[in-house]
Each structure stands twice: as C-alpha cells, then as structure tokens.
Amino acid sequence: MNVPFLDLRAAYLELKDAIDEGVARVLSSGYYILGPEVEAFEAEFAHYCEAAECVGLANGLDALILSLRALDIGPGDEVIVPSNTYIATWLAVSAVGAHPVPVEPDPATHNIDVDRLAQAVTARTRAIIPVHLYGQPADIDGVLAVARAHGLAVIEDAAQAHGARYKGKRIGAHSDLVCWSFYPGKNLGALGDGGAVTTNRSDLAARLRMLRNYGSEKKYHNEVKGVNSRLDPIQAAVLRAKLPHLDEWTKRRQALAAGYHSAFAGTSLICPETPAGIEPVWHLFVIRTVDRDWLQARLTESSVGTLVHYPVPPHMQPAYSDLKLKPDSLPIARRLADEVLSLPIGPHLTPDMQRTVIDAVLSAI
Ligand SMILES: *Cc1c(COP(=O)(O)O)cnc(C)c1O
C-alpha cells in the first residue's frame, strides 16, 4: 500500500457538498472583499477559540507581522522567538525591522524552554512569541510569568494548533494576540491562503482591522500606513464549512497519535512528550532518531511518505547569515533538525494506512 504523507484532496471530498455550497453562496452574493462571509467566519472562529474577537487576514505570516505592528514593535526592538520553528516566526520579526532573539527548546516537547527565557531578556526586549509547535501548546503560563515580570507582550504563533487546549481552555486568547494560518495543510486549512488573529483585547483587534485594510477605518481616510491583508470571502466560506468538523478530525488525529505512541514504546525511537494539562492536536507526529536519514530512506522504499520539519533551523539559513550565529550557538535546534522525522497523520489516514506505516517503521529499525 502506498501511504502519502498527506492527501489534501480527501478533506475536500469529505465535505464537497458543504464547501461547494459555501463557495457558490459567495459567488452569488456580490461581496468579494470582506463582507458578511468574512464577518460570519470571524464570529464563529472567535467563539470556537474562546476568544472575544477574530480578525481575518490574508495569511499566517501577515498575522504575525501585523500583530507586531499593532503593538508598535519595530526597529531597535528585540523579540524572543524559538530557535526551532518554521522560519515564518523569525521572518515576521525581521519584517517589522526588529531583531529576533532565539531561545532553545526543551527537546522532550520541542517547545520553547521557559527556564531559558529570562536570560534572553534585555532592555530592548518588547515581546515573546512562543510557537505551539506540531500542534502542542507551549508552557503559556511560564511564558506569561516572564513577560509580566519584564513588561513584555506575548504573541502566540498558533499556526499549527487549531483546537488545542492549555489547562482546559482553547488556544485563542491566553496572551495578547494569537496568530493563525489557514494554509491548506494546517489542521483547519483553506483552499488557498488565509490567516487570522484572535484576541480578548478590543483595542488591538481594532488596530488590526485598520492595518489589514490600508490603515483605514473609513474608506479613503487613512489613520496609519496599513497594508492589504484581508481574508478572502471564498476562503472564509471554505473555512466555515470545515470548522464544524474540526473537533471530529482532531479526535482522529489523537487516536492515530496514541497508536504511534503505543507501537513505538520500548523501541529506540523517541516520541514527543505531552506535559500534564496540555491537549495537543497533532498537526504533525514527529519522532526522533539519530538514524533519521537512513530511516526516511527505508520508508521511502516502502512507499511511506515522510517529511522533515524542519531540516535547517532559521539561524543556519542563508537568509539569516547577517546575524552571524554559528551553527553550534544553538545546539539543541541544530540537533533536532538532524533527528526529527514526521510520520503521516491526518483525519483521512485510515487504520490500514497507519498499520502500513507502523510495520514499515518497525521492520526498518
Ligand atoms: C504555517 C506557519 C506559519 C505561516 O503561515 P502562512 O499562512 O503560510 O503564512 C507561521 N508559523 C508557523 C509555525 C507555521 O507552521
């Protein structure tokens, strides 16, 4: 059996009627920028995330950039970011002219190590961006405690964590601003680009609404130098069709994750650890092994698709050569990049497909 890493078409086919109907509703509505479909999605997603407000944006990177701008963070400022994350987290900080200051993760959870945060704070630090990597919430209270002690803002990068819970409460408004991506491969994915910010702070939500729309609240009156970063109503319709199914899809991911955990217990493979009080949504199921490249090659031979998230940490990317960070200045991020391997997981991976993956892994190691 051929097991692809992820089949994006399967989610569309499961909900084809509802998605087609939603898209047709937008096409015949006459509203093609913002309007009622975007507003309806914003209300539904805010409610789902247990947040007061949601602002729909063009993509997840813009959600991070505009969140930093809403907090007036810019040149001369420092922002603490995880050393191991998708590079978007760092690029957002760079895009506003601020300086990303990396902090290493706890390798057991892959998330930012809060015990290392305080030593990274300087007089210029303005914010911390924890990332809920692979769908597992970071230690938000630990981050908030350091932020409060030093007067810093907190922006969560929740691009991989739709529906996850921290201490019983959904990710969505634990901190100042929570950033979402609806890139097609995310747990809640559009059929194109999309993004959002959720928050309980109405002042920041109002600033984001202006920033996404040319800095204007009233047409042709521009309060600030904004951008064009609006959630497309056709994508809002797709997301509205999918949102009612997200919890069911998450349950399927959680069952698959439990299956991997029990299959690999007692082997040489290192599975992710979930601290108490945290409910991950398994955007990715990432194992670790020193023989990563070898295992990936064996799985490819067995027609099992895998990916590496991420093969090169941001500080080792040519894009960040200007920071002059030596590869071993962030040894945990460097080592994880050499050892991580993402196995297939998703709402449309059948038990038979998972059995094929597990058998291929167990016969390889
Ligand atoms: C996907 C992702 C983003 C960026 O989202 P886009 O919608 O692709 O711009 C940001 N951060 C993380 C951790 C992501 O996984």
Ligand as a Chemical Component Dictionary entry (heavy atoms), coordinates in Angstrom:
data_LIG
# 
_chem_comp.id                   LIG 
_chem_comp.type                 NON-POLYMER 
_chem_comp.pdbx_formal_charge   0 
_chem_comp.three_letter_code    LIG 
# 
loop_
_chem_comp_atom.comp_id 
_chem_comp_atom.atom_id 
_chem_comp_atom.alt_atom_id 
_chem_comp_atom.type_symbol 
_chem_comp_atom.charge 
_chem_comp_atom.model_Cartn_x 
_chem_comp_atom.model_Cartn_y 
_chem_comp_atom.model_Cartn_z 
_chem_comp_atom.pdbx_ordinal 
LIG C1 C1 C 0 2.340  27.783 8.558  1  
LIG C2 C2 C 0 3.064  28.537 9.613  2  
LIG C3 C3 C 0 3.167  29.941 9.590  3  
LIG C4 C4 C 0 2.814  30.800 8.396  4  
LIG O1 O1 O 0 1.593  30.646 7.847  5  
LIG P1 P1 P 0 1.294  31.069 6.316  6  
LIG O2 O2 O 0 -0.184 31.107 6.278  7  
LIG O3 O3 O 0 1.905  30.039 5.453  8  
LIG O4 O4 O 0 1.902  32.417 6.092  9  
LIG C5 C5 C 0 3.726  30.584 10.684 10 
LIG N1 N1 N 0 4.202  29.887 11.725 11 
LIG C6 C6 C 0 4.158  28.543 11.774 12 
LIG C7 C7 C 0 4.701  27.843 12.979 13 
LIG C8 C8 C 0 3.591  27.825 10.721 14 
LIG O5 O5 O 0 3.565  26.492 10.774 15 
# 
loop_
_chem_comp_bond.comp_id 
_chem_comp_bond.atom_id_1 
_chem_comp_bond.atom_id_2 
_chem_comp_bond.value_order 
_chem_comp_bond.pdbx_ordinal 
LIG C1 C2 SING 1  
LIG C2 C3 SING 2  
LIG C2 C8 DOUB 3  
LIG C3 C4 SING 4  
LIG C3 C5 DOUB 5  
LIG C4 O1 SING 6  
LIG O1 P1 SING 7  
LIG P1 O2 DOUB 8  
LIG P1 O3 SING 9  
LIG P1 O4 SING 10 
LIG C5 N1 SING 11 
LIG N1 C6 DOUB 12 
LIG C6 C7 SING 13 
LIG C6 C8 SING 14 
LIG C8 O5 SING 15 
# 
